Amino acid sequence: MSNQVKVSIGGKEFTLRGENEFKIKHCAQEVDQQLKTLQGTLTDQSTQTLSLVAALNLAEQKFELQEQVNKSHNRFLSEIKKMTAFINQSIQS
């Protein structure tokens, strides 16, 4: 069942719907924090521009995290392959 969750982003109140209230509030807080940070540094920009830059910043963070996950995944796979080869060699000896 979908929950209605009230959040504040950029000084405006929104009612969002979703299954996980904690997740919705956490994500809204992340976006709000991005906007507040940008409002402090890019004071001459419109709300639309600030929103776009905030979205790009969050997308970049997601991209970097996904790269880290992929690197870790590949490193683990490589180690598992080495262990498997070692075990297979030990069994055959």
VEXLUMMI-360208 format. One record per residue (C-alpha): residue in one letter; x, y, z negated. Coordinates in steps of 0.5 Angstrom, whole numbers, padded with zeros to 4 digits, always signed. Example, Ala and Ser with C-alpha at 12.3 -4.5 7.8 and 13.67 -1.06 7.14 Angstrom:
<recs>
A+0025-0009-0016/S+0027-0002-0014/
</recs>
This chain:
<recs>
M+0000+0000+0000/S+0003+0007+0002/N+0004+0012-0004/Q+0003+0019-0003/V+0009+0023-0006/K+0010+0030-0007/V+0017+0033-0006/S+0020+0040-0005/I+0025+0041+0001/G+0027+0048+0002/G+0022+0051-0003/K+0016+0048+0001/E+0012+0043-0002/F+0010+0037+0002/T+0006+0031+0001/L+0009+0025+0004/R+0007+0017+0005/G+0011+0011+0004/E+0012+0005+0000/N+0018+0007-0004/E+0017+0013-0009/F+0024+0013-0011/K+0027+0013-0004/I+0022+0018-0002/K+0024+0023-0007/H+0032+0021-0007/C+0032+0022+0001/A+0028+0029+0000/Q+0033+0031-0006/E+0038+0030-0001/V+0035+0034+0005/D+0034+0039+0000/Q+0041+0039-0003/Q+0044+0040+0004/L+0039+0046+0006/K+0041+0049-0001/T+0048+0048+0001/L+0047+0051+0008/Q+0043+0057+0005/G+0049+0059+0001/T+0054+0059+0007/L+0050+0061+0013/T+0046+0066+0010/D+0045+0069+0017/Q+0041+0063+0020/S+0034+0061+0021/T+0031+0056+0017/Q+0030+0052+0024/T+0038+0052+0025/L+0039+0051+0018/S+0034+0045+0018/L+0038+0042+0024/V+0045+0043+0021/A+0042+0039+0015/A+0040+0034+0019/L+0046+0033+0023/N+0050+0033+0017/L+0046+0027+0014/A+0047+0024+0021/E+0054+0024+0021/Q+0054+0022+0013/K+0050+0016+0016/F+0055+0015+0022/E+0061+0015+0017/L+0058+0010+0012/Q+0056+0005+0018/E+0063+0005+0020/Q+0066+0004+0013/V+0061-0002+0013/N+0063-0005+0020/K+0070-0004+0018/S+0069-0008+0012/H+0065-0013+0015/N+0070-0014+0020/R+0076-0015+0015/F+0072-0020+0011/L+0070-0024+0017/S+0078-0024+0019/E+0079-0026+0012/I+0074-0032+0012/K+0077-0034+0019/K+0084-0035+0016/M+0081-0039+0010/T+0077-0043+0014/A+0083-0045+0019/F+0088-0046+0012/I+0082-0051+0010/N+0082-0054+0016/Q+0089-0055+0017/S+0090-0057+0009/I+0085-0063+0011/Q+0088-0065+0017/S+0095-0066+0014/
</recs>
